[in-house]
Structure formats: structure tokens, C-alpha cells
Amino acid sequence: MIQLTTAAKLTNAINKARTVKPLVRVAKFGHYTVTNKATGATYTVECVKRDGKRFAGCTCKAGERGQACFHLAAAVGIHIQLATERLTTP
Ligand SMILES: [Zn+2]
């Protein structure tokens, strides 16, 4: 798992996600499956909040090494949208 601090740390991963355009499915809030449509590879991304800090982890090789992969970046983008909707809808 990596701690999510600034978006700048995810810039490379976000750019890759924009190129690859992986399919992100919401398993449940905080749990996402990310599929690379070109290769069919599917990984699970988990987003958690601990002590007010946000963490995310991916099951791919890069993710297991604690790197911000594009699966993680794609899922975090969706997660932030969902989290914002949760805060703004009663
Ligand atoms: Zn990954």
C-alpha cells in the first residue's frame, strides 16, 4: 500500500491510465477491479482511510512493490468521485 498525499506523486500513473484507459468496476466502496482491456489483465485496487490518511494498494507486481501503478491511479480517480458524492449527497 502507498499513502496518497499529493496528486503530483500520481502524475505518471495518471498519464499512463489516460493512455491505457483501463476499465474500472466498483466491487464496493473502496474496492475496485481494474481491467486492462488490451491485455485482459485484471487487478484489485483497495482504497482505505486510516487515522485520517488515505492509502491505496494494487495487486499487480508494481503495486506489490509499493509503486503507484496506473490501475491504482484509475481506481483512485473513481474513488475520489464516489467519496465526494458521498459527502455532497444527503
Ligand atoms: Zn496495479
PDB file of the backbone (N, CA, C, O) and the ligand in Angstrom, with CONECT records:
HET     ZN  A 101       1
ATOM      1  N   MET A   1       0.841  -1.201   0.000  1.00  0.00           N
ATOM      2  CA  MET A   1       0.000   0.000   0.000  1.00  0.00           C
ATOM      3  C   MET A   1       0.874   1.248   0.000  1.00  0.00           C
ATOM      4  O   MET A   1       1.943   1.283   0.609  1.00  0.00           O
ATOM      5  N   ILE A   2       0.394   2.260  -0.693  1.00  0.00           N
ATOM      6  CA  ILE A   2       1.097   3.544  -0.664  1.00  0.00           C
ATOM      7  C   ILE A   2       0.170   4.577  -0.048  1.00  0.00           C
ATOM      8  O   ILE A   2      -1.053   4.477  -0.148  1.00  0.00           O
ATOM      9  N   GLN A   3       0.771   5.567   0.588  1.00  0.00           N
ATOM     10  CA  GLN A   3      -0.046   6.646   1.128  1.00  0.00           C
ATOM     11  C   GLN A   3      -0.323   7.636   0.014  1.00  0.00           C
ATOM     12  O   GLN A   3       0.570   7.997  -0.753  1.00  0.00           O
ATOM     13  N   LEU A   4      -1.576   8.073  -0.065  1.00  0.00           N
ATOM     14  CA  LEU A   4      -1.945   9.062  -1.073  1.00  0.00           C
ATOM     15  C   LEU A   4      -1.781  10.443  -0.446  1.00  0.00           C
ATOM     16  O   LEU A   4      -2.488  10.803   0.495  1.00  0.00           O
ATOM     17  N   THR A   5      -0.854  11.192  -0.976  1.00  0.00           N
ATOM     18  CA  THR A   5      -0.642  12.533  -0.437  1.00  0.00           C
ATOM     19  C   THR A   5      -1.038  13.562  -1.486  1.00  0.00           C
ATOM     20  O   THR A   5      -2.154  14.081  -1.459  1.00  0.00           O
ATOM     21  N   THR A   6      -0.139  13.855  -2.401  1.00  0.00           N
ATOM     22  CA  THR A   6      -0.487  14.828  -3.440  1.00  0.00           C
ATOM     23  C   THR A   6      -0.685  14.124  -4.775  1.00  0.00           C
ATOM     24  O   THR A   6      -0.104  13.072  -5.042  1.00  0.00           O
ATOM     25  N   ALA A   7      -1.524  14.739  -5.604  1.00  0.00           N
ATOM     26  CA  ALA A   7      -1.792  14.181  -6.928  1.00  0.00           C
ATOM     27  C   ALA A   7      -0.512  14.143  -7.758  1.00  0.00           C
ATOM     28  O   ALA A   7      -0.382  13.321  -8.665  1.00  0.00           O
ATOM     29  N   ALA A   8       0.439  15.037  -7.446  1.00  0.00           N
ATOM     30  CA  ALA A   8       1.678  15.108  -8.213  1.00  0.00           C
ATOM     31  C   ALA A   8       2.419  13.773  -8.203  1.00  0.00           C
ATOM     32  O   ALA A   8       3.047  13.390  -9.190  1.00  0.00           O
ATOM     33  N   LYS A   9       2.335  13.066  -7.065  1.00  0.00           N
ATOM     34  CA  LYS A   9       3.018  11.769  -6.961  1.00  0.00           C
ATOM     35  C   LYS A   9       2.417  10.732  -7.901  1.00  0.00           C
ATOM     36  O   LYS A   9       3.059   9.747  -8.265  1.00  0.00           O
ATOM     37  N   LEU A  10       1.175  10.978  -8.280  1.00  0.00           N
ATOM     38  CA  LEU A  10       0.483  10.011  -9.139  1.00  0.00           C
ATOM     39  C   LEU A  10       0.507  10.427 -10.607  1.00  0.00           C
ATOM     40  O   LEU A  10      -0.064   9.747 -11.460  1.00  0.00           O
ATOM     41  N   THR A  11       1.173  11.552 -10.899  1.00  0.00           N
ATOM     42  CA  THR A  11       1.105  12.119 -12.254  1.00  0.00           C
ATOM     43  C   THR A  11       1.449  11.104 -13.337  1.00  0.00           C
ATOM     44  O   THR A  11       0.706  10.956 -14.307  1.00  0.00           O
ATOM     45  N   ASN A  12       2.566  10.407 -13.180  1.00  0.00           N
ATOM     46  CA  ASN A  12       2.976   9.442 -14.208  1.00  0.00           C
ATOM     47  C   ASN A  12       1.935   8.336 -14.364  1.00  0.00           C
ATOM     48  O   ASN A  12       1.593   7.936 -15.477  1.00  0.00           O
ATOM     49  N   ALA A  13       1.441   7.851 -13.225  1.00  0.00           N
ATOM     50  CA  ALA A  13       0.449   6.774 -13.251  1.00  0.00           C
ATOM     51  C   ALA A  13      -0.857   7.262 -13.871  1.00  0.00           C
ATOM     52  O   ALA A  13      -1.512   6.529 -14.612  1.00  0.00           O
ATOM     53  N   ILE A  14      -1.234   8.509 -13.561  1.00  0.00           N
ATOM     54  CA  ILE A  14      -2.467   9.077 -14.126  1.00  0.00           C
ATOM     55  C   ILE A  14      -2.322   9.215 -15.640  1.00  0.00           C
ATOM     56  O   ILE A  14      -3.248   8.902 -16.388  1.00  0.00           O
ATOM     57  N   ASN A  15      -1.158   9.683 -16.085  1.00  0.00           N
ATOM     58  CA  ASN A  15      -0.928   9.816 -17.532  1.00  0.00           C
ATOM     59  C   ASN A  15      -1.009   8.460 -18.225  1.00  0.00           C
ATOM     60  O   ASN A  15      -1.576   8.342 -19.311  1.00  0.00           O
ATOM     61  N   LYS A  16      -0.442   7.447 -17.594  1.00  0.00           N
ATOM     62  CA  LYS A  16      -0.497   6.102 -18.180  1.00  0.00           C
ATOM     63  C   LYS A  16      -1.948   5.621 -18.226  1.00  0.00           C
ATOM     64  O   LYS A  16      -2.384   5.029 -19.214  1.00  0.00           O
ATOM     65  N   ALA A  17      -2.695   5.882 -17.140  1.00  0.00           N
ATOM     66  CA  ALA A  17      -4.105   5.470 -17.101  1.00  0.00           C
ATOM     67  C   ALA A  17      -4.887   6.148 -18.224  1.00  0.00           C
ATOM     68  O   ALA A  17      -5.779   5.545 -18.820  1.00  0.00           O
ATOM     69  N   ARG A  18      -4.545   7.415 -18.509  1.00  0.00           N
ATOM     70  CA  ARG A  18      -5.253   8.139 -19.579  1.00  0.00           C
ATOM     71  C   ARG A  18      -4.953   7.519 -20.934  1.00  0.00           C
ATOM     72  O   ARG A  18      -5.795   7.547 -21.831  1.00  0.00           O
ATOM     73  N   THR A  19      -3.755   6.958 -21.088  1.00  0.00           N
ATOM     74  CA  THR A  19      -3.384   6.324 -22.353  1.00  0.00           C
ATOM     75  C   THR A  19      -4.027   4.941 -22.469  1.00  0.00           C
ATOM     76  O   THR A  19      -4.611   4.596 -23.497  1.00  0.00           O
ATOM     77  N   VAL A  20      -3.907   4.156 -21.390  1.00  0.00           N
ATOM     78  CA  VAL A  20      -4.383   2.768 -21.415  1.00  0.00           C
ATOM     79  C   VAL A  20      -5.916   2.699 -21.322  1.00  0.00           C
ATOM     80  O   VAL A  20      -6.542   1.792 -21.870  1.00  0.00           O
ATOM     81  N   LYS A  21      -6.503   3.674 -20.618  1.00  0.00           N
ATOM     82  CA  LYS A  21      -7.953   3.699 -20.372  1.00  0.00           C
ATOM     83  C   LYS A  21      -8.473   2.352 -19.861  1.00  0.00           C
ATOM     84  O   LYS A  21      -9.302   1.716 -20.513  1.00  0.00           O
ATOM     85  N   PRO A  22      -7.991   1.927 -18.710  1.00  0.00           N
ATOM     86  CA  PRO A  22      -8.450   0.645 -18.165  1.00  0.00           C
ATOM     87  C   PRO A  22      -9.916   0.746 -17.720  1.00  0.00           C
ATOM     88  O   PRO A  22     -10.422   1.832 -17.436  1.00  0.00           O
ATOM     89  N   LEU A  23     -10.575  -0.404 -17.669  1.00  0.00           N
ATOM     90  CA  LEU A  23     -11.959  -0.466 -17.219  1.00  0.00           C
ATOM     91  C   LEU A  23     -11.973  -0.633 -15.705  1.00  0.00           C
ATOM     92  O   LEU A  23     -11.412  -1.593 -15.178  1.00  0.00           O
ATOM     93  N   VAL A  24     -12.610   0.296 -15.012  1.00  0.00           N
ATOM     94  CA  VAL A  24     -12.674   0.224 -13.553  1.00  0.00           C
ATOM     95  C   VAL A  24     -14.090  -0.163 -13.140  1.00  0.00           C
ATOM     96  O   VAL A  24     -15.057   0.503 -13.509  1.00  0.00           O
ATOM     97  N   ARG A  25     -14.205  -1.240 -12.375  1.00  0.00           N
ATOM     98  CA  ARG A  25     -15.507  -1.640 -11.836  1.00  0.00           C
ATOM     99  C   ARG A  25     -15.481  -1.457 -10.332  1.00  0.00           C
ATOM    100  O   ARG A  25     -14.475  -1.723  -9.674  1.00  0.00           O
ATOM    101  N   VAL A  26     -16.600  -1.000  -9.801  1.00  0.00           N
ATOM    102  CA  VAL A  26     -16.705  -0.824  -8.355  1.00  0.00           C
ATOM    103  C   VAL A  26     -17.251  -2.114  -7.762  1.00  0.00           C
ATOM    104  O   VAL A  26     -18.400  -2.477  -8.010  1.00  0.00           O
ATOM    105  N   ALA A  27     -16.427  -2.810  -6.976  1.00  0.00           N
ATOM    106  CA  ALA A  27     -16.903  -4.007  -6.276  1.00  0.00           C
ATOM    107  C   ALA A  27     -17.747  -3.549  -5.092  1.00  0.00           C
ATOM    108  O   ALA A  27     -18.879  -3.996  -4.909  1.00  0.00           O
ATOM    109  N   LYS A  28     -17.188  -2.663  -4.305  1.00  0.00           N
ATOM    110  CA  LYS A  28     -17.924  -1.930  -3.277  1.00  0.00           C
ATOM    111  C   LYS A  28     -17.082  -0.699  -2.980  1.00  0.00           C
ATOM    112  O   LYS A  28     -15.946  -0.593  -3.443  1.00  0.00           O
ATOM    113  N   PHE A  29     -17.637   0.230  -2.210  1.00  0.00           N
ATOM    114  CA  PHE A  29     -16.903   1.458  -1.942  1.00  0.00           C
ATOM    115  C   PHE A  29     -15.522   1.126  -1.360  1.00  0.00           C
ATOM    116  O   PHE A  29     -15.416   0.482  -0.317  1.00  0.00           O
ATOM    117  N   GLY A  30     -14.479   1.573  -2.046  1.00  0.00           N
ATOM    118  CA  GLY A  30     -13.119   1.298  -1.587  1.00  0.00           C
ATOM    119  C   GLY A  30     -12.483   0.080  -2.230  1.00  0.00           C
ATOM    120  O   GLY A  30     -11.282  -0.143  -2.078  1.00  0.00           O
ATOM    121  N   HIS A  31     -13.268  -0.709  -2.945  1.00  0.00           N
ATOM    122  CA  HIS A  31     -12.731  -1.894  -3.619  1.00  0.00           C
ATOM    123  C   HIS A  31     -13.080  -1.843  -5.096  1.00  0.00           C
ATOM    124  O   HIS A  31     -14.248  -1.735  -5.469  1.00  0.00           O
ATOM    125  N   TYR A  32     -12.056  -1.922  -5.928  1.00  0.00           N
ATOM    126  CA  TYR A  32     -12.246  -1.771  -7.366  1.00  0.00           C
ATOM    127  C   TYR A  32     -11.496  -2.866  -8.114  1.00  0.00           C
ATOM    128  O   TYR A  32     -10.424  -3.305  -7.699  1.00  0.00           O
ATOM    129  N   THR A  33     -12.082  -3.295  -9.223  1.00  0.00           N
ATOM    130  CA  THR A  33     -11.346  -4.190 -10.103  1.00  0.00           C
ATOM    131  C   THR A  33     -11.017  -3.393 -11.361  1.00  0.00           C
ATOM    132  O   THR A  33     -11.878  -2.738 -11.949  1.00  0.00           O
ATOM    133  N   VAL A  34      -9.754  -3.466 -11.755  1.00  0.00           N
ATOM    134  CA  VAL A  34      -9.271  -2.681 -12.889  1.00  0.00           C
ATOM    135  C   VAL A  34      -8.786  -3.641 -13.966  1.00  0.00           C
ATOM    136  O   VAL A  34      -7.904  -4.466 -13.727  1.00  0.00           O
ATOM    137  N   THR A  35      -9.370  -3.526 -15.148  1.00  0.00           N
ATOM    138  CA  THR A  35      -9.024  -4.416 -16.248  1.00  0.00           C
ATOM    139  C   THR A  35      -8.370  -3.634 -17.379  1.00  0.00           C
ATOM    140  O   THR A  35      -8.901  -2.633 -17.860  1.00  0.00           O
ATOM    141  N   ASN A  36      -7.212  -4.116 -17.786  1.00  0.00           N
ATOM    142  CA  ASN A  36      -6.558  -3.574 -18.975  1.00  0.00           C
ATOM    143  C   ASN A  36      -7.215  -4.254 -20.174  1.00  0.00           C
ATOM    144  O   ASN A  36      -7.000  -5.438 -20.434  1.00  0.00           O
ATOM    145  N   LYS A  37      -8.029  -3.466 -20.905  1.00  0.00           N
ATOM    146  CA  LYS A  37      -8.819  -4.066 -21.976  1.00  0.00           C
ATOM    147  C   LYS A  37      -7.933  -4.660 -23.080  1.00  0.00           C
ATOM    148  O   LYS A  37      -8.345  -5.591 -23.773  1.00  0.00           O
ATOM    149  N   ALA A  38      -6.732  -4.126 -23.240  1.00  0.00           N
ATOM    150  CA  ALA A  38      -5.836  -4.616 -24.290  1.00  0.00           C
ATOM    151  C   ALA A  38      -5.278  -6.000 -23.954  1.00  0.00           C
ATOM    152  O   ALA A  38      -5.142  -6.843 -24.841  1.00  0.00           O
ATOM    153  N   THR A  39      -4.956  -6.237 -22.688  1.00  0.00           N
ATOM    154  CA  THR A  39      -4.328  -7.500 -22.297  1.00  0.00           C
ATOM    155  C   THR A  39      -5.290  -8.420 -21.559  1.00  0.00           C
ATOM    156  O   THR A  39      -5.030  -9.618 -21.445  1.00  0.00           O
ATOM    157  N   GLY A  40      -6.392  -7.881 -21.058  1.00  0.00           N
ATOM    158  CA  GLY A  40      -7.333  -8.675 -20.276  1.00  0.00           C
ATOM    159  C   GLY A  40      -6.901  -8.864 -18.833  1.00  0.00           C
ATOM    160  O   GLY A  40      -7.605  -9.510 -18.057  1.00  0.00           O
ATOM    161  N   ALA A  41      -5.759  -8.312 -18.463  1.00  0.00           N
ATOM    162  CA  ALA A  41      -5.262  -8.457 -17.090  1.00  0.00           C
ATOM    163  C   ALA A  41      -6.150  -7.655 -16.137  1.00  0.00           C
ATOM    164  O   ALA A  41      -6.456  -6.487 -16.379  1.00  0.00           O
ATOM    165  N   THR A  42      -6.553  -8.308 -15.055  1.00  0.00           N
ATOM    166  CA  THR A  42      -7.423  -7.656 -14.075  1.00  0.00           C
ATOM    167  C   THR A  42      -6.762  -7.695 -12.703  1.00  0.00           C
ATOM    168  O   THR A  42      -6.259  -8.733 -12.272  1.00  0.00           O
ATOM    169  N   TYR A  43      -6.770  -6.560 -12.030  1.00  0.00           N
ATOM    170  CA  TYR A  43      -6.197  -6.474 -10.693  1.00  0.00           C
ATOM    171  C   TYR A  43      -7.194  -5.809  -9.769  1.00  0.00           C
ATOM    172  O   TYR A  43      -8.139  -5.153 -10.208  1.00  0.00           O
ATOM    173  N   THR A  44      -6.967  -5.990  -8.491  1.00  0.00           N
ATOM    174  CA  THR A  44      -7.853  -5.404  -7.488  1.00  0.00           C
ATOM    175  C   THR A  44      -7.146  -4.242  -6.806  1.00  0.00           C
ATOM    176  O   THR A  44      -5.999  -4.364  -6.377  1.00  0.00           O
ATOM    177  N   VAL A  45      -7.833  -3.132  -6.713  1.00  0.00           N
ATOM    178  CA  VAL A  45      -7.294  -1.962  -6.023  1.00  0.00           C
ATOM    179  C   VAL A  45      -8.170  -1.675  -4.810  1.00  0.00           C
ATOM    180  O   VAL A  45      -9.397  -1.631  -4.896  1.00  0.00           O
ATOM    181  N   GLU A  46      -7.503  -1.482  -3.683  1.00  0.00           N
ATOM    182  CA  GLU A  46      -8.208  -1.193  -2.441  1.00  0.00           C
ATOM    183  C   GLU A  46      -7.815   0.197  -1.958  1.00  0.00           C
ATOM    184  O   GLU A  46      -6.633   0.541  -1.930  1.00  0.00           O
ATOM    185  N   CYS A  47      -8.802   0.987  -1.581  1.00  0.00           N
ATOM    186  CA  CYS A  47      -8.546   2.321  -1.035  1.00  0.00           C
ATOM    187  C   CYS A  47      -9.070   2.346   0.400  1.00  0.00           C
ATOM    188  O   CYS A  47     -10.229   2.011   0.645  1.00  0.00           O
ATOM    189  N   VAL A  48      -8.235   2.733   1.329  1.00  0.00           N
ATOM    190  CA  VAL A  48      -8.645   2.768   2.731  1.00  0.00           C
ATOM    191  C   VAL A  48      -8.224   4.081   3.368  1.00  0.00           C
ATOM    192  O   VAL A  48      -7.333   4.775   2.880  1.00  0.00           O
ATOM    193  N   LYS A  49      -8.884   4.402   4.467  1.00  0.00           N
ATOM    194  CA  LYS A  49      -8.542   5.593   5.221  1.00  0.00           C
ATOM    195  C   LYS A  49      -8.178   5.133   6.623  1.00  0.00           C
ATOM    196  O   LYS A  49      -8.972   4.462   7.282  1.00  0.00           O
ATOM    197  N   ARG A  50      -6.988   5.489   7.082  1.00  0.00           N
ATOM    198  CA  ARG A  50      -6.554   5.134   8.431  1.00  0.00           C
ATOM    199  C   ARG A  50      -5.995   6.370   9.108  1.00  0.00           C
ATOM    200  O   ARG A  50      -5.106   7.034   8.574  1.00  0.00           O
ATOM    201  N   ASP A  51      -6.516   6.675  10.276  1.00  0.00           N
ATOM    202  CA  ASP A  51      -6.048   7.841  11.031  1.00  0.00           C
ATOM    203  C   ASP A  51      -6.083   9.102  10.180  1.00  0.00           C
ATOM    204  O   ASP A  51      -5.194   9.949  10.271  1.00  0.00           O
ATOM    205  N   GLY A  52      -7.118   9.220   9.351  1.00  0.00           N
ATOM    206  CA  GLY A  52      -7.267  10.418   8.522  1.00  0.00           C
ATOM    207  C   GLY A  52      -6.353  10.443   7.306  1.00  0.00           C
ATOM    208  O   GLY A  52      -6.373  11.404   6.537  1.00  0.00           O
ATOM    209  N   LYS A  53      -5.544   9.389   7.123  1.00  0.00           N
ATOM    210  CA  LYS A  53      -4.660   9.331   5.954  1.00  0.00           C
ATOM    211  C   LYS A  53      -5.231   8.326   4.960  1.00  0.00           C
ATOM    212  O   LYS A  53      -5.801   7.302   5.337  1.00  0.00           O
ATOM    213  N   ARG A  54      -5.064   8.648   3.689  1.00  0.00           N
ATOM    214  CA  ARG A  54      -5.593   7.765   2.659  1.00  0.00           C
ATOM    215  C   ARG A  54      -4.486   6.884   2.096  1.00  0.00           C
ATOM    216  O   ARG A  54      -3.381   7.342   1.808  1.00  0.00           O
ATOM    217  N   PHE A  55      -4.819   5.609   1.951  1.00  0.00           N
ATOM    218  CA  PHE A  55      -3.874   4.657   1.378  1.00  0.00           C
ATOM    219  C   PHE A  55      -4.554   3.911   0.245  1.00  0.00           C
ATOM    220  O   PHE A  55      -5.776   3.767   0.215  1.00  0.00           O
ATOM    221  N   ALA A  56      -3.737   3.441  -0.687  1.00  0.00           N
ATOM    222  CA  ALA A  56      -4.285   2.615  -1.754  1.00  0.00           C
ATOM    223  C   ALA A  56      -3.246   1.570  -2.126  1.00  0.00           C
ATOM    224  O   ALA A  56      -2.040   1.808  -2.049  1.00  0.00           O
ATOM    225  N   GLY A  57      -3.739   0.416  -2.529  1.00  0.00           N
ATOM    226  CA  GLY A  57      -2.839  -0.660  -2.931  1.00  0.00           C
ATOM    227  C   GLY A  57      -3.431  -1.412  -4.104  1.00  0.00           C
ATOM    228  O   GLY A  57      -4.650  -1.488  -4.259  1.00  0.00           O
ATOM    229  N   CYS A  58      -2.552  -1.970  -4.933  1.00  0.00           N
ATOM    230  CA  CYS A  58      -2.972  -2.738  -6.099  1.00  0.00           C
ATOM    231  C   CYS A  58      -2.332  -4.116  -6.021  1.00  0.00           C
ATOM    232  O   CYS A  58      -1.257  -4.275  -5.444  1.00  0.00           O
ATOM    233  N   THR A  59      -2.992  -5.110  -6.599  1.00  0.00           N
ATOM    234  CA  THR A  59      -2.487  -6.481  -6.538  1.00  0.00           C
ATOM    235  C   THR A  59      -1.510  -6.814  -7.670  1.00  0.00           C
ATOM    236  O   THR A  59      -1.019  -7.941  -7.736  1.00  0.00           O
ATOM    237  N   CYS A  60      -1.215  -5.853  -8.568  1.00  0.00           N
ATOM    238  CA  CYS A  60      -0.261  -6.141  -9.645  1.00  0.00           C
ATOM    239  C   CYS A  60       1.167  -6.109  -9.098  1.00  0.00           C
ATOM    240  O   CYS A  60       1.395  -5.726  -7.950  1.00  0.00           O
ATOM    241  N   LYS A  61       2.124  -6.518  -9.936  1.00  0.00           N
ATOM    242  CA  LYS A  61       3.520  -6.605  -9.466  1.00  0.00           C
ATOM    243  C   LYS A  61       4.055  -5.259  -8.996  1.00  0.00           C
ATOM    244  O   LYS A  61       4.716  -5.180  -7.961  1.00  0.00           O
ATOM    245  N   ALA A  62       3.774  -4.204  -9.750  1.00  0.00           N
ATOM    246  CA  ALA A  62       4.241  -2.870  -9.357  1.00  0.00           C
ATOM    247  C   ALA A  62       3.591  -2.460  -8.039  1.00  0.00           C
ATOM    248  O   ALA A  62       4.243  -1.917  -7.146  1.00  0.00           O
ATOM    249  N   GLY A  63       2.287  -2.734  -7.940  1.00  0.00           N
ATOM    250  CA  GLY A  63       1.562  -2.381  -6.724  1.00  0.00           C
ATOM    251  C   GLY A  63       2.109  -3.108  -5.507  1.00  0.00           C
ATOM    252  O   GLY A  63       2.205  -2.531  -4.424  1.00  0.00           O
ATOM    253  N   GLU A  64       2.471  -4.390  -5.684  1.00  0.00           N
ATOM    254  CA  GLU A  64       3.022  -5.159  -4.573  1.00  0.00           C
ATOM    255  C   GLU A  64       4.372  -4.624  -4.128  1.00  0.00           C
ATOM    256  O   GLU A  64       4.786  -4.822  -2.985  1.00  0.00           O
ATOM    257  N   ARG A  65       5.060  -3.941  -5.048  1.00  0.00           N
ATOM    258  CA  ARG A  65       6.343  -3.317  -4.688  1.00  0.00           C
ATOM    259  C   ARG A  65       6.141  -1.917  -4.118  1.00  0.00           C
ATOM    260  O   ARG A  65       7.109  -1.212  -3.831  1.00  0.00           O
ATOM    261  N   GLY A  66       4.884  -1.517  -3.954  1.00  0.00           N
ATOM    262  CA  GLY A  66       4.605  -0.214  -3.369  1.00  0.00           C
ATOM    263  C   GLY A  66       4.720   0.935  -4.355  1.00  0.00           C
ATOM    264  O   GLY A  66       4.919   2.085  -3.964  1.00  0.00           O
ATOM    265  N   GLN A  67       4.594   0.613  -5.643  1.00  0.00           N
ATOM    266  CA  GLN A  67       4.655   1.668  -6.656  1.00  0.00           C
ATOM    267  C   GLN A  67       3.241   2.088  -7.047  1.00  0.00           C
ATOM    268  O   GLN A  67       2.295   1.304  -6.974  1.00  0.00           O
ATOM    269  N   ALA A  68       3.128   3.339  -7.459  1.00  0.00           N
ATOM    270  CA  ALA A  68       1.839   3.848  -7.920  1.00  0.00           C
ATOM    271  C   ALA A  68       1.658   3.430  -9.371  1.00  0.00           C
ATOM    272  O   ALA A  68       2.222   4.048 -10.274  1.00  0.00           O
ATOM    273  N   CYS A  69       0.871   2.377  -9.598  1.00  0.00           N
ATOM    274  CA  CYS A  69       0.645   1.893 -10.958  1.00  0.00           C
ATOM    275  C   CYS A  69      -0.583   2.589 -11.544  1.00  0.00           C
ATOM    276  O   CYS A  69      -1.308   3.299 -10.846  1.00  0.00           O
ATOM    277  N   PHE A  70      -0.798   2.370 -12.841  1.00  0.00           N
ATOM    278  CA  PHE A  70      -1.933   3.072 -13.464  1.00  0.00           C
ATOM    279  C   PHE A  70      -3.276   2.481 -13.039  1.00  0.00           C
ATOM    280  O   PHE A  70      -4.304   3.153 -13.116  1.00  0.00           O
ATOM    281  N   HIS A  71      -3.268   1.213 -12.588  1.00  0.00           N
ATOM    282  CA  HIS A  71      -4.522   0.641 -12.072  1.00  0.00           C
ATOM    283  C   HIS A  71      -4.972   1.443 -10.854  1.00  0.00           C
ATOM    284  O   HIS A  71      -6.133   1.829 -10.709  1.00  0.00           O
ATOM    285  N   LEU A  72      -3.989   1.670  -9.993  1.00  0.00           N
ATOM    286  CA  LEU A  72      -4.245   2.407  -8.764  1.00  0.00           C
ATOM    287  C   LEU A  72      -4.724   3.822  -9.087  1.00  0.00           C
ATOM    288  O   LEU A  72      -5.695   4.307  -8.505  1.00  0.00           O
ATOM    289  N   ALA A  73      -4.035   4.477 -10.021  1.00  0.00           N
ATOM    290  CA  ALA A  73      -4.408   5.851 -10.385  1.00  0.00           C
ATOM    291  C   ALA A  73      -5.828   5.904 -10.934  1.00  0.00           C
ATOM    292  O   ALA A  73      -6.595   6.805 -10.594  1.00  0.00           O
ATOM    293  N   ALA A  74      -6.180   4.937 -11.787  1.00  0.00           N
ATOM    294  CA  ALA A  74      -7.518   4.913 -12.378  1.00  0.00           C
ATOM    295  C   ALA A  74      -8.574   4.700 -11.293  1.00  0.00           C
ATOM    296  O   ALA A  74      -9.603   5.376 -11.276  1.00  0.00           O
ATOM    297  N   ALA A  75      -8.311   3.752 -10.386  1.00  0.00           N
ATOM    298  CA  ALA A  75      -9.289   3.450  -9.336  1.00  0.00           C
ATOM    299  C   ALA A  75      -9.401   4.604  -8.347  1.00  0.00           C
ATOM    300  O   ALA A  75     -10.494   4.917  -7.874  1.00  0.00           O
ATOM    301  N   VAL A  76      -8.272   5.235  -8.036  1.00  0.00           N
ATOM    302  CA  VAL A  76      -8.301   6.345  -7.080  1.00  0.00           C
ATOM    303  C   VAL A  76      -9.134   7.500  -7.647  1.00  0.00           C
ATOM    304  O   VAL A  76      -9.835   8.190  -6.906  1.00  0.00           O
ATOM    305  N   GLY A  77      -9.051   7.703  -8.959  1.00  0.00           N
ATOM    306  CA  GLY A  77      -9.860   8.750  -9.597  1.00  0.00           C
ATOM    307  C   GLY A  77     -11.342   8.498  -9.384  1.00  0.00           C
ATOM    308  O   GLY A  77     -12.094   9.417  -9.059  1.00  0.00           O
ATOM    309  N   ILE A  78     -11.765   7.240  -9.568  1.00  0.00           N
ATOM    310  CA  ILE A  78     -13.168   6.874  -9.360  1.00  0.00           C
ATOM    311  C   ILE A  78     -13.515   6.981  -7.872  1.00  0.00           C
ATOM    312  O   ILE A  78     -14.582   7.466  -7.497  1.00  0.00           O
ATOM    313  N   HIS A  79     -12.587   6.518  -7.045  1.00  0.00           N
ATOM    314  CA  HIS A  79     -12.820   6.520  -5.595  1.00  0.00           C
ATOM    315  C   HIS A  79     -13.061   7.944  -5.085  1.00  0.00           C
ATOM    316  O   HIS A  79     -13.956   8.175  -4.271  1.00  0.00           O
ATOM    317  N   ILE A  80     -12.266   8.882  -5.562  1.00  0.00           N
ATOM    318  CA  ILE A  80     -12.403  10.273  -5.114  1.00  0.00           C
ATOM    319  C   ILE A  80     -13.761  10.829  -5.544  1.00  0.00           C
ATOM    320  O   ILE A  80     -14.411  11.560  -4.797  1.00  0.00           O
ATOM    321  N   GLN A  81     -14.179  10.468  -6.770  1.00  0.00           N
ATOM    322  CA  GLN A  81     -15.506  10.896  -7.234  1.00  0.00           C
ATOM    323  C   GLN A  81     -16.598  10.349  -6.318  1.00  0.00           C
ATOM    324  O   GLN A  81     -17.497  11.081  -5.904  1.00  0.00           O
ATOM    325  N   LEU A  82     -16.511   9.048  -6.003  1.00  0.00           N
ATOM    326  CA  LEU A  82     -17.523   8.418  -5.147  1.00  0.00           C
ATOM    327  C   LEU A  82     -17.507   9.025  -3.752  1.00  0.00           C
ATOM    328  O   LEU A  82     -18.558   9.293  -3.171  1.00  0.00           O
ATOM    329  N   ALA A  83     -16.319   9.238  -3.223  1.00  0.00           N
ATOM    330  CA  ALA A  83     -16.186   9.799  -1.887  1.00  0.00           C
ATOM    331  C   ALA A  83     -16.777  11.202  -1.839  1.00  0.00           C
ATOM    332  O   ALA A  83     -17.409  11.588  -0.856  1.00  0.00           O
ATOM    333  N   THR A  84     -16.564  11.965  -2.918  1.00  0.00           N
ATOM    334  CA  THR A  84     -17.107  13.336  -2.978  1.00  0.00           C
ATOM    335  C   THR A  84     -18.622  13.290  -3.049  1.00  0.00           C
ATOM    336  O   THR A  84     -19.300  14.077  -2.388  1.00  0.00           O
ATOM    337  N   GLU A  85     -19.165  12.365  -3.855  1.00  0.00           N
ATOM    338  CA  GLU A  85     -20.617  12.240  -3.946  1.00  0.00           C
ATOM    339  C   GLU A  85     -21.219  11.866  -2.597  1.00  0.00           C
ATOM    340  O   GLU A  85     -22.297  12.336  -2.232  1.00  0.00           O
ATOM    341  N   ARG A  86     -20.514  11.020  -1.868  1.00  0.00           N
ATOM    342  CA  ARG A  86     -20.996  10.610  -0.541  1.00  0.00           C
ATOM    343  C   ARG A  86     -21.092  11.802   0.403  1.00  0.00           C
ATOM    344  O   ARG A  86     -21.995  11.891   1.235  1.00  0.00           O
ATOM    345  N   LEU A  87     -20.136  12.713   0.250  1.00  0.00           N
ATOM    346  CA  LEU A  87     -20.120  13.877   1.133  1.00  0.00           C
ATOM    347  C   LEU A  87     -21.168  14.893   0.734  1.00  0.00           C
ATOM    348  O   LEU A  87     -21.699  15.607   1.584  1.00  0.00           O
ATOM    349  N   THR A  88     -21.475  14.968  -0.573  1.00  0.00           N
ATOM    350  CA  THR A  88     -22.341  16.040  -1.044  1.00  0.00           C
ATOM    351  C   THR A  88     -23.793  15.613  -1.188  1.00  0.00           C
ATOM    352  O   THR A  88     -24.671  16.469  -1.295  1.00  0.00           O
ATOM    353  N   THR A  89     -24.076  14.286  -1.193  1.00  0.00           N
ATOM    354  CA  THR A  89     -25.475  13.857  -1.277  1.00  0.00           C
ATOM    355  C   THR A  89     -25.939  13.438   0.105  1.00  0.00           C
ATOM    356  O   THR A  89     -25.218  12.735   0.813  1.00  0.00           O
ATOM    357  N   PRO A  90     -27.130  13.857   0.497  1.00  0.00           N
ATOM    358  CA  PRO A  90     -27.618  13.551   1.842  1.00  0.00           C
ATOM    359  C   PRO A  90     -27.948  12.075   2.037  1.00  0.00           C
ATOM    360  O   PRO A  90     -28.369  11.674   3.122  1.00  0.00           O
TER     361      PRO A  90
HETATM  362 ZN    ZN A 101      -1.560  -2.143 -10.442  1.00  0.00          ZN2+
END
